[in-house]
Amino acid sequence: MTQRKSLAKRSSAALAEEDDVARFTQPTTSQVQKGLEKLLPAQLNEKTTELVQYFLIKDQKKLPVRRADIVKNVLKEYKNVYPKILERAAQTFEQVFGFEVVEMDTKNPVYILINKLEPAEGAPTRISSSNPKTGLLFVILSVVYMKGGVVREALVWNTLKKMQVDPGEKHQEFGDVKKLVTEEFVRQRYLEYTKIPHTEPIENEFRWGQRAEVEVSKLKILEFLGQLHDQDPQRWIRQYKEATKPTSANTSQPSTSSQR
């Protein structure tokens, strides 16, 4: 009986913690200031280091980092100084690693690390071309981009089959191809995979994900395709105009600069 009560108590505490995290809102400037007054510099440094390590672990699998997970798994009792710790972590990434912390969703904040260093000469994107998986991803992103930003999945699968990559078969390099494309790439925010309304049987379509919009150079895609087909990239008039359109310096803001 005592054991049951203990389990129930722990379960209740866990639910209360999750509920508290779900209700978490961005602290005000005065709340942050009051929180900082209670902390020693060593405590602030320790939490900043923990957050940097947490980001790096997630980034190994290219997983976006949710603010809710940062609060629950890293900050905990330090959540009232969340903006300051995130700001310090972002400075560390920029100064030490050459990375930028970018917020992708302001409603349910998630963050990714972007390499601010210039890509190697001739590299089609900021994604490493040395990894076969990212090479496959680049092909899919190219298909979506050249078809106007959205394509039915059947076209993607047919394109991959021409490359001897069948989504219905286990691949020696990629394993379960369909799972890689529709789950892993989607979870990493490189692709969006959504159902097309009013289709029978049900069909799905692909779009670029938020991470792809930040990391992938559309001009490099055209240059890559131009080399592949021995064509001038300007041949694709609409895509070339979009790829060379000047972008605002504020297109992607570091998460630490947003105030809500």
ChimeraX attribute file (.defattr): number of C-alpha atoms within 10 A of each C-alpha:
attribute: neighborCount
match mode: 1-to-1
recipient: residues
	/A:1	6
	/A:2	7
	/A:3	8
	/A:4	9
	/A:5	10
	/A:6	11
	/A:7	12
	/A:8	12
	/A:9	12
	/A:10	12
	/A:11	12
	/A:12	12
	/A:13	12
	/A:14	12
	/A:15	12
	/A:16	12
	/A:17	14
	/A:18	14
	/A:19	11
	/A:20	14
	/A:21	18
	/A:22	14
	/A:23	9
	/A:24	14
	/A:25	12
	/A:26	14
	/A:27	17
	/A:28	13
	/A:29	14
	/A:30	9
	/A:31	12
	/A:32	18
	/A:33	14
	/A:34	12
	/A:35	17
	/A:36	17
	/A:37	9
	/A:38	9
	/A:39	12
	/A:40	9
	/A:41	10
	/A:42	9
	/A:43	13
	/A:44	17
	/A:45	14
	/A:46	11
	/A:47	20
	/A:48	23
	/A:49	16
	/A:50	17
	/A:51	22
	/A:52	17
	/A:53	14
	/A:54	16
	/A:55	22
	/A:56	16
	/A:57	13
	/A:58	14
	/A:59	16
	/A:60	8
	/A:61	11
	/A:62	19
	/A:63	21
	/A:64	21
	/A:65	21
	/A:66	17
	/A:67	19
	/A:68	20
	/A:69	15
	/A:70	19
	/A:71	20
	/A:72	17
	/A:73	12
	/A:74	17
	/A:75	20
	/A:76	15
	/A:77	10
	/A:78	17
	/A:79	21
	/A:80	23
	/A:81	22
	/A:82	22
	/A:83	20
	/A:84	19
	/A:85	24
	/A:86	21
	/A:87	17
	/A:88	19
	/A:89	24
	/A:90	23
	/A:91	17
	/A:92	17
	/A:93	20
	/A:94	17
	/A:95	11
	/A:96	9
	/A:97	12
	/A:98	14
	/A:99	18
	/A:100	24
	/A:101	24
	/A:102	21
	/A:103	23
	/A:104	21
	/A:105	12
	/A:106	12
	/A:107	7
	/A:108	10
	/A:109	14
	/A:110	19
	/A:111	21
	/A:112	26
	/A:113	25
	/A:114	20
	/A:115	17
	/A:116	14
	/A:117	11
	/A:118	9
	/A:119	13
	/A:120	11
	/A:121	6
	/A:122	9
	/A:123	17
	/A:124	22
	/A:125	22
	/A:126	19
	/A:127	19
	/A:128	14
	/A:129	16
	/A:130	9
	/A:131	9
	/A:132	12
	/A:133	16
	/A:134	15
	/A:135	16
	/A:136	19
	/A:137	18
	/A:138	20
	/A:139	16
	/A:140	22
	/A:141	25
	/A:142	19
	/A:143	19
	/A:144	22
	/A:145	18
	/A:146	17
	/A:147	13
	/A:148	11
	/A:149	13
	/A:150	17
	/A:151	19
	/A:152	18
	/A:153	19
	/A:154	13
	/A:155	16
	/A:156	19
	/A:157	18
	/A:158	14
	/A:159	16
	/A:160	17
	/A:161	13
	/A:162	9
	/A:163	10
	/A:164	10
	/A:165	19
	/A:166	17
	/A:167	20
	/A:168	11
	/A:169	11
	/A:170	13
	/A:171	13
	/A:172	9
	/A:173	10
	/A:174	16
	/A:175	12
	/A:176	15
	/A:177	23
	/A:178	16
	/A:179	13
	/A:180	17
	/A:181	23
	/A:182	16
	/A:183	15
	/A:184	17
	/A:185	20
	/A:186	21
	/A:187	17
	/A:188	20
	/A:189	20
	/A:190	23
	/A:191	25
	/A:192	19
	/A:193	20
	/A:194	14
	/A:195	13
	/A:196	13
	/A:197	9
	/A:198	8
	/A:199	9
	/A:200	7
	/A:201	5
	/A:202	9
	/A:203	14
	/A:204	14
	/A:205	17
	/A:206	26
	/A:207	23
	/A:208	21
	/A:209	18
	/A:210	17
	/A:211	21
	/A:212	21
	/A:213	14
	/A:214	16
	/A:215	16
	/A:216	18
	/A:217	17
	/A:218	22
	/A:219	20
	/A:220	18
	/A:221	25
	/A:222	24
	/A:223	20
	/A:224	19
	/A:225	18
	/A:226	16
	/A:227	12
	/A:228	9
	/A:229	10
	/A:230	10
	/A:231	14
	/A:232	12
	/A:233	19
	/A:234	14
	/A:235	11
	/A:236	13
	/A:237	10
	/A:238	11
	/A:239	20
	/A:240	17
	/A:241	12
	/A:242	11
	/A:243	16
	/A:244	11
	/A:245	10
	/A:246	8
	/A:247	8
	/A:248	7
	/A:249	7
	/A:250	7
	/A:251	8
	/A:252	14
	/A:253	14
	/A:254	19
	/A:255	22
	/A:256	19
	/A:257	11
	/A:258	10
	/A:259	11
	/A:260	9
